[in-house]
Amino acid sequence: MDFDGKNGPANSQSIPELTPEVLVPRLGEYLIECGLITEAQLTHAINIQSNTQKNGKTELLGQILINEKLITRAQLDHAITEQILQLRAALQNANTHLELRVKQRTEELEAALDQLADFNRMKANIVANISHELRTPMTHIKGYLELLITSVLGPITEDQSNALKVMQKASDRLEKLIEDLLLFSEADRAKVALNLQPTDMHHLGQTLVNRAQVKAEEKHIQLTLVSDPQLPRVNVDEEKISWAIGQLLDNAIKFTPVNGIVELRCTWDDGAVRVIVKDSGIGIPADRFDEIFEPFHQLDGSSTRRYGGTGLGLALVRKIIEAHGSVIRIRSEINRGSEFEFALKPV
């Protein structure tokens, strides 16, 4: 685009003045429909307009028709006004139709969302009911296994003892699944209910690390706690926050190779108690961070996957952390390990 330095862009043709005629399309055809001019008269006016443009000027078709005394100014203004009114009516009809369609689609979407919410509630209720029904027989199975292993019901051979211990581990996994399903169904049906109490995170961290030591020792993993005994207390639901941190520790141990390192840190930083679970495990691809928090989702979803689990754990962890007004963050490198961190405000 060229500029003449004074009047802005320099065009070969002047910009037409904004008039009512500019706002209406196909004026000539409309004038023919109204019987104000003939096709021959329109062709004559268009030829004049074309010749005018070749000379570097712009003249509106309506003005040419007036100059040629084919119509009067009053007739032109009346025709343009009628066309504008028709266009406005058409636009209003289109808007009304669009509003009705939007309203209809909105109602359909709301109905679909209500149906989905009903389905999710029904699903959560079914999961909760099944889990409750499984809990009682599971308690009996674990109780009798313990009686058999400890020879309360009579002596057993070494092979029988080993077989019963395998069964006991399997029943422990099944019991954990049942508890996870119950907790998930409760969290899925409504907001996570919290029983907030001032809690000593240093003491809680010691308890959780001691509880996870058995699993860590089975893989010769060094599990440590880094914490300040003088940490201020935080207002949390101790049972639920313990479950969440315990789940993070279990995951860290599960996905860390033999002789690896897992660390729980509870430190004071920037006005909050920061809880970090760090491991030297297999790591998580950065583009899949969000996936690990999806219910029933495993990064390795194949039937031959190396690591077990339901995919419920981290979904529940995030629900619990967010219920405490915090956010869980991830830092991870493939084959270098992962860190899960969240902050808790002091009392």
N, C-alpha and C positions, 0 to 999 in steps of 0.2 A: 504494500500500500504506500502511495506517495503522499508527501506532505508539502504544502506550499509555504509552511512556516508562519502563516498568518491565520488562515481560516481552517486549520485542521486538515483532514484527508482531502486530497484533490481528486475528484472523480470525473470521469468523462461525461457522466450524466448527473444532473442535479437531483437531489433527494426530493421526492414529491411531498407537498404539504399534507399533513394528516387531516383529512376531511371525511365526512360521513361516507362519501363514495368509496374511499380507500378501504373502509371497514366491511364492505359487502362484496361477496364473490359473484362473478358471472352476471354483472349488471345488465349487459346487452341482451342476454338470453331472457332475463326477467322482464325487460321492457318489451320484448317481442311477445312473451306470454301474456302480458297485460294489454297487448294491442296498441301500444303507443308508437311503435316503429315497426318497419318491415325488415326482413332479412337483408334485402338489398341496401336499405339505409344503414343498417348496422355494418355491413361490409364496407360501404363508402366511408363511414366514420373511422373504422379500424385502419383503412388504408391511409387516411389523413394522419392518424396517430402514429403509424409506422414511419411515414415520411418525416414527421416532426422529430421523432426519436433519432433518425439518421442525421439530423441537423444539430444534434446535441441538446435538444430540448425535450421536456416531458409535459404532456398535456393529457388531462384526464378525459376519458371517453365521454362522460356526461357533459363536460364543458364543450367538447367538439360538437355534440348533438345539438346543444343550445346555439352555438355559433352558426351552425348550418341551418338553424331555424327548423329542426326536425321535431324538437320538443321544447316546451317552455321550462323555465326554472322551477315553477310551481309543480309541474308534472314530474320533473326529475326528483325534487325534494320529497314529493308524496310517494313515489316509487321506492326511493331509498329508505324512507321511514317504514313503509310496509315490509320491506325485505328485512330490515333490522328487527322489527317486531316479530316476524316469523322465525328468524334465527334465534331470538331470545326465547320464544315459546318452545322451539325445538330443544334448545339447551336446557330449559327448565324441565321439560319432559324427560330428557336424557338423565338429568340429575335425580329426578324423582325415581326413575326406574333403577338407577344405580343405587340410590339409598335403600330402595326396597330389596334389591339383591344383596346389598351389604347386610341389611337387617336379617334377611333370611339365612344367609351364610353364617352370621354371628350366632343366631339361634341354633342352627345345626351344629356349630362348633361347641357351643355351651352344652347342648344335649349330649354330644359325644364325650366331652370332658366329664360331665356328670356320670355318664355310663362307665367311663374309665375309672373314675373315683370309686364308684360302687363295686366295680370288678376288683380293684386293688384292696378295698376293705374286705370283700369276700375272700380274696386270696390270703390276706393277712389273718383273717379269722380261721380259715381252714388250716393254715400252717400252725397257728397257735393251738388249735384243738388237737391236731395230730401230735404236736410236740408234747402237750400235756398228757395225752394218752400213752405216749411212749415212755414218759418219765417214770411212771410207777413200775412197769415190768423191768425197766432198766435198773432201777434201784434194787429189785429182788435179784436180778442176775449178778450185779456187782457184789451184793451181800453174800450170796452163796459161793461165788468165786473166791472171795476172801476167806470164807470158812474152809473151803477145800484146800486152798494154798497153805493155810496155817495148820492144816491137819486136824482141825477141830472135829471134823466129821469122820476122822479115821486116817490112818497112815496112807501115804501115796508114794509112788516111785519117783525117781529123779526125772524120768521122761514125762511122767504125768504132771509133775511140778512145772517143768519147762513149758509144756503145752498150755497149762492153766495160766501161766504168766503171759503168754502170747495172747490168750483170750482176754486177760485182764487189760492189757494195753489196748486191744481192739475195743473193749467196752468203754475204756476211758475216752477214746476218740469219739465213739458214738455218743457218749454222755455230753461231751463238749459240743458236738454238732446239735444235739437237742437243745442245750442251753443257748447256743448261738441263734438257733431258729426262734426260740421264745423271745429272746431279746430283740431280734430283728423285727418280728411280727409286732411287738409292742411299739417299737420306734416307728414302724411303717404306718401304723394305724393313727398315730397322733404324734405331737411333739414329745421329745424325750423328757420325761418327768424327772426333776432333780431334787434331791434332798441335800441342800447345801449346808456344809458344816466347815468351820475353820479346821484346816488340815495341815499337818507337818509333812511337807514333801520330802524332806531328808529321811525321816523315819519311814515314810511310805516307800521311798525308793529302795531302802535297805530291805524291807519286807519283800518287795517284788523281785529284787535281784536274788535274794535267798531262795525264793520260790522257784525261780527259773534255773537255778544252778544245776539241778539234776539233768535237765535236758541239755544244758551246755556241756556238762562233763561227759555225756554220752558221745559227743562229737569232739571232745578235747578242745572246746572253745573257751577262750579266756573271757569270762563275763565279769565286768567290774562296774562299780558305782563311783562316779565323780560328783560329789555334792558337798555343800557347805552346811554344817550342822546348825548354823545361825540363820538359815533362810527364814524370812517372814512367812507366817502361815497364809494359806490361800483358801478362798471360799469355794469349795468343790463338793460334788457328790463323791465321797471317797470310794464307795463300791464301784460306781461306774467309771470313774477316772482310773481306778486300779485295773479294772477290766481292760480299758483302752490301752494303758501303758503295757500291761501284761501281754496283750495281743501284739503290740509292736515288738516286744522282746521275743515272743515266740516266733514271729515272722523273721526277725533278724537272725535268730539261731537256725531256723529252718533253711534260710537261703544263704547262709555262710558256710563255706567249706570247712572240712576238718582242720583243726589247729588254727582257726581264724580268731577274730576278736570282735566282741560285742560290748558296747559301752552304753550305760544309762547316765546321762548328765542332768543334774538339777542345779541350775545356777541363777544368780541374780543379775539381771542386765536390763538397763533402760526401763526401770520402774516395774519390772515384772519378773516372775519366776519362770525361767525358760526350761522346758523339758525336751531333751534331745535323746533319741535312740539312734546310735551310730553303729554300723557294722562294716566288716571287710568282705562283704558277700559279693554276689554275682552282679549286682547293680540293676538299674531299670532304665530303658531307653527314654530319653527326655520327651519324645513325642507320644509316650504312652503313660505319662504320669496320671492323667485323668482316668484312664481305664481301670487302674487298680482299685479305684474307689467305687466302681460299679458293682451292685449286688450280684452274686452268683457268677462273677466274671474272673477268669484266670488268664494271665498273659499267655500261658501255654495251655490252650484249651484242648489239646489232643488227648486221645484215649490212653496214650502211652506217656503222659507227662511225668516228669521226674519227681515233682513236688506235689504232695496231696493238698487237700483243703477244699472248702466249699466256695470260696470267694466272698464270704459274708463278712469276714473279720474287719477288713479295712473300711468297708462301707459303714459298718457300725461304729468304728473308731471315729470316722469323720462326723457322723451324726452326734456322737457324744461330745466331741471337742467343740463342734459348732454350737451345741446346746449350752456350753459354758461360755459362749461369747467369744470364742477364739477361732483361729484358722490353722489347719495343719499344713505345713510346708515340706517340700521334698527337695533334697539335693542328692544327686546320684551320678556315678560314672560306671560304665560297663566294666565289670571285672575289678573294680576298685572299691565298691561299697556304696552304701546309701545312708542318708540321714533324714529322719523324720523329726520335725520340730513344731512345738506349739508353745504359746505363752499363757500364763495364768496371772491374773491381777491379785495383788495381796489384799488381805482383809483390811 
